[in-house]
Protein backbone atom coordinates (compact mmCIF):
# COMPACT_ATOMS: atom_id res chain seq x y z
CA UNK A 1 0.00 0.00 0.00
CA UNK A 2 2.84 2.40 0.86
CA UNK A 3 4.54 1.69 -2.45
CA UNK A 4 1.39 2.70 -4.32
CA UNK A 5 1.04 5.91 -2.26
CA UNK A 6 4.68 6.84 -2.99
CA UNK A 7 4.15 6.19 -6.71
CA UNK A 8 1.04 8.39 -6.76
CA UNK A 9 2.90 11.11 -4.88
CA UNK A 10 5.74 11.01 -7.43
CA UNK A 11 3.24 11.35 -10.32
CA UNK A 12 1.63 14.34 -8.63
CA UNK A 13 5.01 16.02 -8.16
CA UNK A 14 5.87 15.49 -11.83
CA UNK A 15 2.50 16.86 -12.95
CA UNK A 16 2.86 19.91 -10.72
CA UNK A 17 6.29 20.66 -12.20
CA UNK A 18 5.16 20.15 -15.82
CA UNK A 19 3.95 23.74 -16.58
CA UNK A 20 7.23 25.24 -15.34
CA UNK A 21 9.22 22.69 -17.35
CA UNK A 22 7.27 23.49 -20.53
CA UNK A 23 7.82 27.21 -20.03
CA UNK A 24 11.54 26.66 -19.49
CA UNK A 25 11.88 24.78 -22.78
CA UNK A 26 10.15 27.52 -24.78
CA UNK A 27 6.67 26.01 -25.15
CA UNK A 28 3.94 28.61 -25.63
CA UNK A 29 0.54 28.62 -23.92
CA UNK A 30 -2.33 26.93 -25.81
CA UNK A 31 -5.77 28.38 -26.60
CA UNK A 32 -7.64 29.46 -23.46
CA UNK A 33 -4.55 29.51 -21.25
CA UNK A 34 -3.71 32.47 -19.00
CA UNK A 35 -1.19 34.96 -20.42
CA UNK A 36 0.30 38.39 -19.89
CA UNK A 37 1.47 39.27 -23.43
CA UNK A 38 1.13 38.01 -27.01
CA UNK A 39 4.56 36.37 -26.72
CA UNK A 40 3.22 34.04 -24.01
CA UNK A 41 0.74 32.43 -26.45
CA UNK A 42 1.37 29.73 -29.06
CA UNK A 43 1.64 30.53 -32.77
CA UNK A 44 -1.61 31.88 -34.21
CA UNK A 45 -2.80 33.04 -30.79
CA UNK A 46 -2.73 36.44 -29.07
CA UNK A 47 -3.19 37.52 -25.47
CA UNK A 48 -6.38 39.46 -24.78
CA UNK A 49 -7.56 40.23 -21.26
CA UNK A 50 -5.04 37.72 -19.87
CA UNK A 51 -6.27 34.80 -22.00
CA UNK A 52 -4.81 33.25 -25.18
CA UNK A 53 -7.29 33.63 -28.05
CA UNK A 54 -7.12 33.18 -31.82
CA UNK A 55 -5.31 36.22 -33.30
CA UNK A 56 -8.33 37.30 -35.36
CA UNK A 57 -10.66 37.11 -32.37
CA UNK A 58 -8.25 39.05 -30.15
CA UNK A 59 -7.81 41.73 -32.86
CA UNK A 60 -11.59 42.12 -33.31
CA UNK A 61 -12.17 42.37 -29.56
CA UNK A 62 -9.43 45.01 -29.22
CA UNK A 63 -10.90 47.05 -32.11
CA UNK A 64 -14.41 46.85 -30.64
CA UNK A 65 -13.12 48.02 -27.26
CA UNK A 66 -11.29 50.95 -28.88
CA UNK A 67 -14.40 51.95 -30.84
CA UNK A 68 -16.62 51.77 -27.76
CA UNK A 69 -14.08 53.86 -25.83
CA UNK A 70 -14.10 56.41 -28.66
CA UNK A 71 -10.31 56.58 -28.83
CA UNK A 72 -9.27 54.22 -31.57
CA UNK A 73 -10.72 55.97 -34.61
CA UNK A 74 -7.85 58.42 -35.25
CA UNK A 75 -4.10 57.87 -35.57
CA UNK A 76 -0.86 59.76 -36.24
CA UNK A 77 -0.80 61.09 -39.80
CA UNK A 78 -4.58 61.46 -40.14
CA UNK A 79 -5.62 64.73 -41.79
CA UNK A 80 -8.47 66.38 -39.91
CA UNK A 81 -10.21 69.73 -39.53
CA UNK A 82 -10.13 71.42 -36.12
CA UNK A 83 -12.61 74.07 -34.96
CA UNK A 84 -11.15 77.47 -34.11
CA UNK A 85 -13.32 80.55 -33.51
CA UNK A 86 -16.28 79.07 -35.38
CA UNK A 87 -14.31 77.94 -38.45
CA UNK A 88 -12.50 74.70 -39.24
CA UNK A 89 -8.75 74.77 -39.93
CA UNK A 90 -6.91 71.89 -41.66
CA UNK A 91 -4.53 70.01 -39.38
CA UNK A 92 -2.63 66.74 -39.14
CA UNK A 93 -2.43 64.49 -36.08
CA UNK A 94 1.18 64.32 -34.88
CA UNK A 95 0.56 62.35 -31.70
CA UNK A 96 -2.09 60.52 -29.68
CA UNK A 97 -2.04 61.86 -26.12
CA UNK A 98 -4.91 59.75 -24.75
CA UNK A 99 -8.08 58.18 -26.15
CA UNK A 100 -9.94 61.04 -27.85
CA UNK A 101 -7.09 63.54 -27.30
CA UNK A 102 -4.55 64.35 -30.02
CA UNK A 103 -1.54 66.61 -30.62
CA UNK A 104 -2.12 68.41 -33.94
CA UNK A 105 -0.15 70.62 -36.33
CA UNK A 106 -2.16 73.27 -38.16
CA UNK A 107 -1.29 73.32 -41.87
CA UNK A 108 0.24 76.64 -42.91
CA UNK A 109 1.24 77.63 -39.37
CA UNK A 110 4.51 77.35 -37.47
CA UNK A 111 5.02 74.49 -35.01
CA UNK A 112 4.65 76.98 -32.14
CA UNK A 113 0.88 76.81 -32.75
CA UNK A 114 0.70 73.02 -32.40
CA UNK A 115 -1.63 71.98 -29.61
CA UNK A 116 -3.59 69.17 -28.02
CA UNK A 117 -7.26 68.98 -29.00
CA UNK A 118 -10.13 66.67 -28.10
CA UNK A 119 -12.80 65.07 -30.28
CA UNK A 120 -15.12 67.97 -29.36
CA UNK A 121 -13.11 70.30 -31.64
CA UNK A 122 -12.58 67.88 -34.52
CA UNK A 123 -15.02 68.00 -37.44
CA UNK A 124 -17.13 64.87 -37.27
CA UNK A 125 -16.05 64.21 -33.67
CA UNK A 126 -18.05 64.56 -30.47
CA UNK A 127 -20.69 67.27 -30.13
CA UNK A 128 -19.35 70.73 -29.16
CA UNK A 129 -19.32 71.13 -25.41
CA UNK A 130 -18.68 67.43 -24.83
CA UNK A 131 -15.15 68.10 -23.61
CA UNK A 132 -12.79 70.88 -22.55
CA UNK A 133 -11.78 73.41 -25.19
CA UNK A 134 -8.29 74.64 -25.85
CA UNK A 135 -7.86 78.09 -27.44
CA UNK A 136 -5.65 78.45 -30.53
CA UNK A 137 -4.12 81.93 -30.60
CA UNK A 138 -4.12 83.71 -33.95
CA UNK A 139 -0.80 83.29 -35.75
CA UNK A 140 0.06 86.82 -36.79
CA UNK A 141 2.38 87.11 -39.74
CA UNK A 142 2.00 83.44 -40.72
CA UNK A 143 0.38 82.33 -43.92
CA UNK A 144 -2.93 80.63 -43.32
N, C-alpha and C positions, 0 to 999 in steps of 0.2 A: 504494500500500500504506500509506504514512504517513497519507494522508487518512482511510482506513478506520480505522486505529488511533486517530487523534485523535477521530473520530466515536464510536467505541466508548467511549473514555475519557470523553467528555462525557456519554454516556448513563449510565455508571456513577456519575459525580459527581452527576447529577440524581437517580438512584435512591437514592443514599446520603443525599441531603439531604431526600428525600420524607417520612420519618417526622417529622422536626423541623418541616417546613413544615406538615404536617397538624395537629400539636399546636399550632402557633402560630395556626392559623386556627380553633381550637376543636373540631376533630374528636375524637371519643371512640374509644377502643380497641374493636375488634370482639371477638367471641366467641373465647376461647382466647388472647388477647393478654396479655402481662404487665401488671400494674397494681400500684398501691400503696394505692389507696382506691377506694370505690364511684364517686366522681366521675370517675375516670379512664376508666371503662367506658361504652360506648354505652348508649342508652336500652334498658331491659328487661334489662340486665346488671348484675351486682354483682361486686365484687372479693372473692375468697376464696382465701386462701393464695397471693397474688400472681398470680392468674390470673382473667380475666374469664369469668364463668359466667352462665347464665340465673339471674335473681333467685330463682326458686323453688328451684332446685338449690342455690344458695349458702345460702339460708335454711335448707333442710333439713340441709345439711352442718354449718352452725353449730350448729343445735339438737342434732344427734346428738353433736357434740363436747362441748357443754355437758352433755348427759345423761351421757355416758361419764365426764366429769370430775367429775360429782356436784355441780356448782355452779350449774346453771342452773334448778333446779326451783323455787326460792323467789325472791320479789322484794319490794321495798318495798311495804308496805301489806298483805301477807299476814298473816292471823291464824293464830297457831300456839299450841301448848302447850309450855312449857319445863319440864324436870325441875328441881326444887329440893327437896333433902332427901327424896327418895323420892316426892314428889307432883308433879303437873303443874300449873303456873300459866298462865293465859291471858296471851298477850303479842301484840304486833304488831311486825312487822319495820319498823324505821325507817331502816335502811341496810344495804347489802351491803358488807362489809369486804373479803372475798376469797371465792373459790369455797368454799362450805360453811361460811362464817363470817359471822354477821349481828349487827348492833346491834339490840337489842330493847328495847321499853318494856313493862313489866309493867302490865297493866290494874289500876287501883285503887291504884297506888303512885305516889309522886312520881318525877319525872324523875331524881332523884339515884340511884335504884336501876337505871336503865338500864344495860345491859351488853352485851358482845359474847359470843355463844354459838356453839358449833359444832353440826353435825348430830347429834353424839353426845348432846346434851341435848334435842333437839327430838323430840317424840312423832312416831313414824313415820320418824325419821331413821336415822342409822347406829346400830349396836349400841353400848350403853354400853361405855365403855372404849376405843372406837375413836379417840378424840381427847382432847386436854387438857380438863380441867374447870375452870370458873370458878365460884367460890362466890358466891351471892347472899346478902348479909347480910339478916337479918330486919328488916323496916321497922316499928319500934316506933311506935305511935301513928297509923299510917296504916290506912285501911280496906282490907280485903283480901278 
